[in-house]
Amino acid sequence: MTEPRFDAKRFDGRVAVITGGARGLGRAYADLLGSLGASVVINDNGSAIVGAGVDAGPAEEAAAAIRAAGGKAVADTNSVATFEGGTAIIQKALDAFGKVDILIHSAGNVRYGALDEITDDNFRAVIDVHLMGAFNVVRPAFPHMVKAGYGRVVLTGSIGGLYGTQRIVNYAMSKAAMIGLSNVIAIEGAEHNIKSNLILPGAVTRMSEAVDTSSFPPMGPELVAPVVGYLCHEDCAVSGEMYVSMAGRVARAFISETEGIYRPEWSIADVAANLDAIRDPAKAWSAATGQGYLEQMTRSFAMARGEA
């Protein structure tokens, strides 16, 4: 078996759709894949950080830069916030290049608000772009990947989705939801050579404007782009996983649970009395996507039968 040569990896013949691809992290992904032979659809409606307004300039400029460097790229300004917009984005790739091999959802917006004060409008504006935006492009792209027997999907999660933080409940909920969506893509796409993973990036971009970054180490988008490049390459060896990339550090994040304990009956007092054992991380369970759901059930049932 020939080992993949990642030192010379390219994307010749591949078509990539990148939402939010004109600025920040998305632009870094677009520039990298475009420089390595991919035909790129740069989707970006040019809106402000809060998601307001439309400006075709950023997407056109990003696409023009790739073409000027000898690559292939087209601009698209449809909004990911509606299913119609997401479908139009994928159709743009089909019309321009005939297929969709790679889908990277990097579009985002920011609207802050504490849990007891955030407005419905600010909550939904972020949910519509981050969470629904992912589904709105995945849903129309997935059947084409199935038909082609190939696909690579990279969705954008966040440590904010894993751990949460203050004043961004809309963002935290959206990013947590990416875990479920990516896992379903990985499970349903496995037999069709479709792989899906999450990137949990940390980079100083315009999305960081409300944060004091003066003490941060170097952490530009270019440090994240190679990780995304690996995850959407044909030789990517993983699916249904999460990768943190922040300030030069790359790590895998994963979900686990304690082994816990079994009792044939429980009372509230039993839970309180056994809390330390229930929470004991010494015997952690973790499982690969695709088997985790059934594995957790199987192991739980085995404990109930006294087999574990």
Rosetta blueprint (number, residue, H / E / L):
1 M L
2 T L
3 E L
4 P L
5 R L
6 F H
7 D H
8 A H
9 K L
10 R L
11 F L
12 D L
13 G L
14 R L
15 V E
16 A E
17 V E
18 I E
19 T E
20 G L
21 G L
22 A L
23 R L
24 G H
25 L H
26 G H
27 R H
28 A H
29 Y H
30 A H
31 D H
32 L H
33 L H
34 G H
35 S H
36 L L
37 G L
38 A L
39 S E
40 V E
41 V E
42 I E
43 N E
44 D L
45 N L
46 G L
47 S L
48 A L
49 I L
50 V L
51 G L
52 A L
53 G L
54 V L
55 D L
56 A L
57 G H
58 P H
59 A H
60 E H
61 E H
62 A H
63 A H
64 A H
65 A H
66 I H
67 R H
68 A H
69 A L
70 G L
71 G L
72 K E
73 A E
74 V E
75 A E
76 D E
77 T L
78 N L
79 S L
80 V L
81 A L
82 T L
83 F H
84 E H
85 G H
86 G H
87 T H
88 A H
89 I H
90 I H
91 Q H
92 K H
93 A H
94 L H
95 D H
96 A H
97 F H
98 G L
99 K L
100 V L
101 D L
102 I E
103 L E
104 I E
105 H E
106 S L
107 A L
108 G L
109 N L
110 V L
111 R L
112 Y L
113 G E
114 A L
115 L L
116 D L
117 E L
118 I L
119 T L
120 D H
121 D H
122 N H
123 F H
124 R H
125 A H
126 V H
127 I H
128 D H
129 V H
130 H H
131 L H
132 M H
133 G H
134 A H
135 F H
136 N H
137 V H
138 V H
139 R H
140 P H
141 A H
142 F H
143 P H
144 H H
145 M H
146 V H
147 K H
148 A H
149 G L
150 Y L
151 G E
152 R E
153 V E
154 V E
155 L E
156 T E
157 G L
158 S L
159 I H
160 G H
161 G H
162 L H
163 Y H
164 G L
165 T L
166 Q L
167 R L
168 I E
169 V H
170 N H
171 Y H
172 A H
173 M H
174 S H
175 K H
176 A H
177 A H
178 M H
179 I H
180 G H
181 L H
182 S H
183 N H
184 V H
185 I H
186 A H
187 I H
188 E H
189 G H
190 A H
191 E H
192 H H
193 N L
194 I E
195 K E
196 S E
197 N E
198 L E
199 I E
200 L E
201 P E
202 G E
203 A L
204 V L
205 T L
206 R H
207 M H
208 S H
209 E L
210 A L
211 V L
212 D L
213 T L
214 S L
215 S L
216 F L
217 P L
218 P L
219 M L
220 G L
221 P H
222 E H
223 L H
224 V L
225 A H
226 P H
227 V H
228 V H
229 G H
230 Y H
231 L H
232 C L
233 H L
234 E L
235 D L
236 C L
237 A L
238 V L
239 S L
240 G L
241 E L
242 M E
243 Y E
244 V E
245 S E
246 M E
247 A L
248 G L
249 R E
250 V E
251 A E
252 R E
253 A E
254 F L
255 I L
256 S L
257 E E
258 T E
259 E L
260 G L
261 I L
262 Y L
263 R L
264 P L
265 E L
266 W L
267 S L
268 I H
269 A H
270 D H
271 V H
272 A H
273 A H
274 N L
275 L H
276 D H
277 A H
278 I H
279 R H
280 D L
281 P H
282 A H
283 K H
284 A E
285 W E
286 S L
287 A L
288 A L
289 T L
290 G L
291 Q L
292 G H
293 Y H
294 L H
295 E H
296 Q H
297 M H
298 T H
299 R H
300 S H
301 F H
302 A H
303 M H
304 A H
305 R L
306 G L
307 E L
308 A L
